[in-house]
């Protein structure tokens, strides 16, 4: 999405203000309360994108590796998941909000493609910027004067430069969870995935990525095994936890090691590794039963 957005002119007196502000309020109500959309939509986008990348099955680790059809499917998944999140009924378009047939459009680029059947109707606009891990949620009435004159071969038109002023933003340039693998140096990624076994790859993951929360989904993607959780158990001394502990690295679970994670001042997450070095850190780890 473009970094500099024009100031929205959708305010009292604007021809679309009444309908768009009412729809915005209804979407927030359906999400739970004011501010709920900004909390719930960003992780939804991360889930949808990562589900299409399918690291556990494909070994791919970024949006850029997807096929064109898969990138298109992300938009369909966002529509489905957003409609489910808000419990919106389907209509002639993607959803019905307060009696208005409403289209849902998503982009990973800088604009949305509005179909001819959505002209004159409200549209929910969703955007995700993978490179910057920022997302957007806005509303527009797809009036011809807000759209480009030219169409693509599917007779779809995009929002014009001036048309951006007529978007009512629910949130814009808002952070969403980054692609985990974009936060890891390329050399570390190569070392993690060079392991020939699930144990070797998971051990490399927690050696290379220290002090950073790691989700269950990431562990599954690295292990590439059905019983991926076994890779992070002690497993009678053969598991990742014990073998890393022998190297002086703690592999901590939020479920079982919450007090120690808080005591060490580590961020929350499913799993996190660290190498205690100070006397206080070592004492806390030993008091919790770790042999380091």
Protein Blocks (a to p, Z undefined) as FASTA:
>chain_A
ZZbdcddfbdghiaklmmmmmmmmmmmmmnopghklmmmmmmmmmmmmmmmnommlnopa
bfklpcfklmmmmmmmmmmmmmmmnopacdfblbdeehiacdddddfblbdcddfklgoi
acddddddfknopacdddddddfklpcfbdcfkopacddfklmmmpccfbghiacdddfk
lmpcfklmmmmmmpfbfklmmmmmmmmmghiacdfklmmmmnopaklmlmmmnnloiamk
lmmmmnopacddfklmmmmmmmnopacdfbdcdddfbfklmmmmmmnopaZZ
